[in-house]
Amino acid sequence: MTQQRHTELFLVRHGQTDSNVAGLFHGSTDVPLNEIGLRQARLVARRIQQLERIQALHSSPLQRALQTARAISEGIRVPPRLQPDLSEIDFGEAEGLTIDALRERYPTILQRFQDPDDHDVAFPGGEPRRAFHQRVRLTLERIAQEHVGERVIVVAHGGVIASAVAQMRGEDPTDWRKYHVSNCSVTHVELATSGPITHLFNDVVHLEEMSISAPAGGA
């Protein structure tokens, strides 16, 4: 009797961007990878290539994620499937600002973001936190249901991966301090019948060869 396989998700954050280095709040803003990010994408692609039985590759359509997904796609020969709901949270009028600028322009809203019990906070014109976490949950559930018993790569953003892992663990996704996700890190979650098993979280061992040359703002 053949044992049924569990669904496995490998969640990969995109490589580094100039916005990451500058500390800019770019969620929905479509920025590309920088040179370090492109190198990181090649390294994570080489790591993913070592895995067996990869049946699908899903990606956020934002170019920093898609560039990373395309590097992975070349190695595993699986085309990326775009999922708009894997995009990062939309910060609205806060897009492109630094944390210092946010403290000056939106001190009350920024303070609300520090409260994990405030599920409805949003910057003007931006996406409410509750709506963001809901779309992340529904999107990952749909992907998992589509690939029951398969191994799937999902390329997305730090906020998306943090929210997904927290919700899969049954924890509060608004406690952002608990889940730091580095550029081109790998998070491996097995959706077992007894509940999700996190085998890896924010693993960047494949980037160690870059540690000497990477700037302080890197992953």
C-alpha positions in Angstrom: 0.0 0.0 0.0 1.5 3.3 -1.1 1.7 5.9 1.7 0.1 9.2 0.8 2.5 12.1 0.7 2.0 15.3 2.5 1.8 18.7 0.7 5.1 20.6 1.2 5.5 24.3 0.7 8.9 25.9 0.1 8.4 29.7 0.7 11.2 31.8 -0.8 11.5 35.6 -0.3 12.7 37.6 -3.2 16.3 38.8 -3.4 17.6 42.2 -2.2 16.5 45.5 -3.7 17.9 49.0 -3.4 14.7 49.8 -1.4 15.6 47.1 1.2 19.1 48.7 1.6 17.6 52.2 1.9 15.0 51.1 4.4 12.1 52.3 2.2 8.5 51.0 2.7 7.9 49.5 -0.7 5.0 47.0 -0.6 3.0 47.4 -3.8 5.7 49.5 -5.5 7.3 47.4 -8.3 11.0 47.6 -7.8 13.6 45.3 -9.4 16.4 43.3 -7.7 19.8 45.0 -7.4 23.0 43.2 -8.3 23.3 41.5 -4.9 19.7 40.4 -5.2 20.3 38.9 -8.6 23.3 36.9 -7.1 21.1 35.8 -4.2 18.4 34.6 -6.7 21.0 32.5 -8.5 22.2 31.0 -5.2 18.7 30.1 -3.9 17.9 28.7 -7.4 20.9 26.4 -7.1 19.6 25.2 -3.7 16.1 24.6 -4.9 17.5 22.7 -7.9 18.8 20.1 -5.5 15.3 19.2 -4.3 13.3 16.4 -5.9 9.7 16.2 -7.0 9.0 19.9 -7.5 5.6 20.0 -9.2 4.8 23.7 -9.3 6.2 27.2 -8.9 4.0 30.1 -7.9 5.1 33.7 -7.7 4.0 37.2 -6.8 3.9 39.2 -10.1 6.0 42.1 -8.6 9.3 42.0 -10.5 11.5 41.5 -7.5 9.7 38.2 -6.8 9.3 37.3 -10.4 13.0 37.8 -11.2 13.8 35.4 -8.3 11.2 32.9 -9.5 12.6 33.0 -13.0 16.0 32.1 -11.7 14.5 29.2 -9.8 12.5 28.2 -12.9 15.6 27.9 -15.1 17.0 25.3 -12.7 14.0 23.2 -12.1 12.4 23.6 -15.5 9.0 24.5 -14.0 7.4 27.7 -15.3 6.3 30.3 -12.7 2.6 30.8 -12.3 1.7 34.4 -11.3 -0.5 34.9 -8.3 -1.5 38.6 -7.8 -2.6 37.8 -4.2 1.0 36.9 -3.2 1.9 40.6 -3.6 3.2 42.4 -0.6 0.9 44.6 1.5 0.0 48.0 -0.1 1.2 50.8 2.2 -0.8 53.4 0.2 0.6 57.0 0.8 3.4 55.5 2.9 4.9 53.8 -0.1 8.5 54.9 -0.6 8.9 56.5 2.8 11.5 55.7 5.5 10.6 54.9 9.1 11.8 58.4 10.1 9.5 60.0 7.5 6.6 57.8 8.8 7.2 58.9 12.4 6.9 62.5 11.2 3.9 62.2 8.8 1.9 59.4 10.4 2.9 59.1 14.1 -0.6 57.9 15.2 -0.9 55.3 12.5 2.6 54.0 13.0 1.9 53.7 16.7 -1.2 51.6 15.8 1.0 49.3 13.8 3.0 48.5 16.9 -0.2 47.1 18.5 -0.7 43.4 17.5 -4.4 43.7 18.6 -5.1 46.4 16.0 -6.2 44.4 13.0 -7.8 47.2 11.0 -4.9 49.7 10.8 -3.9 51.0 7.4 -2.0 53.9 6.0 -4.1 56.4 3.9 -5.0 54.7 0.6 -3.4 51.5 1.7 -4.5 47.9 2.5 -5.9 47.2 6.0 -3.9 44.7 7.9 -6.8 42.3 8.4 -7.5 42.2 4.6 -3.9 41.5 3.9 -3.7 38.6 6.2 -6.9 37.2 4.9 -5.8 37.3 1.3 -2.5 35.6 2.2 -4.3 32.8 4.1 -6.8 32.2 1.3 -4.1 32.2 -1.4 -1.9 29.7 0.4 -4.9 27.5 1.1 -5.9 27.6 -2.5 -2.4 26.7 -3.6 -2.1 23.9 -1.1 -5.5 22.5 -2.2 -4.5 22.6 -5.8 -1.3 20.6 -5.1 -2.3 18.0 -2.5 0.6 15.6 -1.9 3.0 17.7 -4.0 6.1 19.8 -3.4 5.5 23.4 -4.3 7.8 26.5 -4.5 6.2 29.8 -3.6 8.2 33.0 -4.2 6.8 36.0 -2.4 7.6 38.8 0.0 8.7 39.1 3.7 5.3 40.2 4.9 3.5 37.5 2.9 5.7 34.7 4.2 5.6 35.9 7.8 1.8 36.1 7.7 1.5 32.7 6.0 3.7 30.9 8.6 2.1 32.6 11.6 -1.4 31.6 10.3 -0.4 28.1 9.5 1.0 27.8 13.0 -2.3 29.1 14.4 -0.5 32.2 15.7 -1.3 35.9 15.4 0.1 37.3 12.1 0.0 40.9 13.4 3.0 40.2 15.8 5.5 41.1 13.1 8.5 41.2 15.5 8.3 37.4 15.8 8.8 36.6 12.1 11.8 38.2 10.4 12.2 36.9 6.8 15.5 37.6 5.1 16.0 38.2 1.4 16.2 34.9 -0.6 15.6 32.8 2.6 13.9 29.4 2.4 11.1 28.4 4.7 9.9 24.8 4.4 6.4 23.8 5.8 5.0 20.4 5.6 1.2 20.3 5.8 0.8 17.0 7.7 -2.5 15.5 8.7 -1.6 16.2 12.3 -1.0 19.9 11.5 1.7 22.0 9.8 5.3 21.1 10.5 7.9 23.9 10.0 11.1 22.1 9.0 13.0 25.3 8.1 12.3 29.0 8.8 14.2 31.9 7.3 17.1 29.6 6.3 19.9 31.4 4.4 22.8 28.8 4.6 23.0 28.9 0.8 23.9 32.6 0.9 27.0 32.1 3.2 29.4 32.5 0.4 28.2 36.1 -0.1 28.6 37.1 3.6 32.0 38.7 3.2 31.0 40.9 0.3 27.4 41.7 1.2 26.7 45.2 2.7 25.2 45.7 6.1 21.8 46.3 4.6 21.8 42.9 2.8 19.9 39.8 3.8 
